[in-house]
């Protein structure tokens, strides 16, 4: 995949966040603290925040990744990761 194809495929924040969700939780969401699969989505942030319905732990698709806490948006951070892996 070229950088141009990558940019086209992950052209928006929502598309990128959805792809990262599927990569992080290929079998569906699992709370990193209690392994529960039920969650709420908090959409008041740039990247959705996932809150476990059981223990209330909050996590994002970038938690525990190189993009955690980055000022970049999701699509630009993924682009950076793509560029550094090429």
C-alpha positions in Angstrom: 0.0 0.0 0.0 1.3 3.4 -0.9 1.1 6.4 1.4 -1.4 8.0 -1.0 -3.6 4.8 -0.8 -3.2 4.8 3.0 -4.3 8.5 3.2 -7.3 7.8 1.0 -8.4 4.7 3.0 -8.0 6.5 6.4 -9.2 9.9 5.3 -11.2 10.9 8.4 -11.0 10.7 12.2 -14.0 8.4 12.4 -12.7 6.0 9.8 -9.4 5.8 11.5 -10.9 5.3 15.0 -13.1 2.5 13.7 -10.1 0.8 12.1 -8.1 1.1 15.3 -11.0 -0.3 17.3 -11.1 -3.4 15.0 -7.3 -3.8 15.3 -7.3 -3.4 19.1 -10.3 -5.6 19.7 -10.7 -8.0 16.8 -13.2 -10.1 18.7 -15.1 -7.1 20.1 -14.4 -4.8 23.0 -12.8 -6.3 26.2 -12.2 -4.1 29.2 -8.4 -4.1 29.9 -9.2 -4.1 33.6 -12.0 -6.7 34.1 -12.4 -8.3 30.6 -16.1 -7.4 30.4 -17.4 -6.9 26.9 -20.2 -4.4 27.6 -19.3 -0.7 27.2 -20.6 2.8 26.7 -19.2 5.1 24.1 -18.4 8.7 25.2 -18.4 10.8 22.1 -17.6 14.2 23.5 -14.0 13.8 22.7 -12.1 13.9 19.4 -11.5 10.1 19.6 -14.3 8.1 21.3 -13.8 7.0 24.9 -15.0 3.5 25.8 -16.3 3.0 29.3 -16.8 -0.5 30.7 -20.3 -1.0 32.0 -19.1 -3.2 34.8 -16.1 -1.5 36.4 -16.4 1.9 34.7 -12.7 1.8 33.5 -12.2 4.2 30.6 -10.0 3.5 27.6 -9.5 4.6 24.0 -8.3 2.9 20.8 -4.9 4.7 21.3 -4.4 3.7 25.0 -1.3 1.6 25.3 -0.1 2.5 21.8 2.6 4.8 20.4 -0.2 7.3 19.8 -1.4 7.5 23.4 -1.5 11.1 24.6 -0.3 12.4 21.3 -1.5 15.9 20.2 -2.0 14.6 16.6 -5.3 13.5 15.4 -5.9 9.8 14.8 -5.5 9.9 11.0 -2.2 11.9 11.2 -0.8 9.6 13.9 -1.6 6.5 11.9 0.0 8.2 8.9 3.1 8.8 10.9 3.2 5.1 12.0 2.7 4.1 8.4 5.6 6.3 7.2 8.0 5.0 9.9 7.2 1.4 9.1 7.8 1.7 5.3 
